[in-house]
Amino acid sequence: MSAEQRLQLANDPLNLMAADGPTNQQKSDSSADAWLPPNKAFRCEYVSRQTAVKVKYKLWMTQPEHDAIANILAACK
């Protein structure tokens, strides 16, 4: 990913979410297989946005991350 693409990703409103300090620290750089928002009602939106960002920027995901996202999205229907 080029420096310009990283800058776009870092400033993309789709990729930006407001969070309190402790929650932001808990998440750190964890993917969906290692961390999900404590507010279960927000998890569908969270993983939907995370997936949209990955598609938009052609980012990869591990199989465990894929499986975690698929499980969350399947429960959103």
Secondary structure as a PSIPRED ss2 file (coil, helix, strand):
# PSIPRED VFORMAT (PSIPRED V4.0)

   1 M C   1.000  0.000  0.000
   2 S C   1.000  0.000  0.000
   3 A H   0.000  1.000  0.000
   4 E H   0.000  1.000  0.000
   5 Q H   0.000  1.000  0.000
   6 R H   0.000  1.000  0.000
   7 L H   0.000  1.000  0.000
   8 Q H   0.000  1.000  0.000
   9 L H   0.000  1.000  0.000
  10 A H   0.000  1.000  0.000
  11 N H   0.000  1.000  0.000
  12 D C   1.000  0.000  0.000
  13 P H   0.000  1.000  0.000
  14 L H   0.000  1.000  0.000
  15 N H   0.000  1.000  0.000
  16 L C   1.000  0.000  0.000
  17 M C   1.000  0.000  0.000
  18 A C   1.000  0.000  0.000
  19 A C   1.000  0.000  0.000
  20 D C   1.000  0.000  0.000
  21 G H   0.000  1.000  0.000
  22 P H   0.000  1.000  0.000
  23 T H   0.000  1.000  0.000
  24 N H   0.000  1.000  0.000
  25 Q H   0.000  1.000  0.000
  26 Q H   0.000  1.000  0.000
  27 K H   0.000  1.000  0.000
  28 S C   1.000  0.000  0.000
  29 D C   1.000  0.000  0.000
  30 S C   1.000  0.000  0.000
  31 S C   1.000  0.000  0.000
  32 A C   1.000  0.000  0.000
  33 D C   1.000  0.000  0.000
  34 A C   1.000  0.000  0.000
  35 W C   1.000  0.000  0.000
  36 L C   1.000  0.000  0.000
  37 P C   1.000  0.000  0.000
  38 P C   1.000  0.000  0.000
  39 N C   1.000  0.000  0.000
  40 K H   0.000  1.000  0.000
  41 A H   0.000  1.000  0.000
  42 F H   0.000  1.000  0.000
  43 R H   0.000  1.000  0.000
  44 C H   0.000  1.000  0.000
  45 E H   0.000  1.000  0.000
  46 Y H   0.000  1.000  0.000
  47 V H   0.000  1.000  0.000
  48 S H   0.000  1.000  0.000
  49 R H   0.000  1.000  0.000
  50 Q H   0.000  1.000  0.000
  51 T H   0.000  1.000  0.000
  52 A H   0.000  1.000  0.000
  53 V H   0.000  1.000  0.000
  54 K H   0.000  1.000  0.000
  55 V H   0.000  1.000  0.000
  56 K H   0.000  1.000  0.000
  57 Y C   1.000  0.000  0.000
  58 K C   1.000  0.000  0.000
  59 L C   1.000  0.000  0.000
  60 W C   1.000  0.000  0.000
  61 M C   1.000  0.000  0.000
  62 T C   1.000  0.000  0.000
  63 Q H   0.000  1.000  0.000
  64 P H   0.000  1.000  0.000
  65 E H   0.000  1.000  0.000
  66 H H   0.000  1.000  0.000
  67 D H   0.000  1.000  0.000
  68 A H   0.000  1.000  0.000
  69 I H   0.000  1.000  0.000
  70 A H   0.000  1.000  0.000
  71 N H   0.000  1.000  0.000
  72 I H   0.000  1.000  0.000
  73 L H   0.000  1.000  0.000
  74 A H   0.000  1.000  0.000
  75 A H   0.000  1.000  0.000
  76 C C   1.000  0.000  0.000
  77 K C   1.000  0.000  0.000
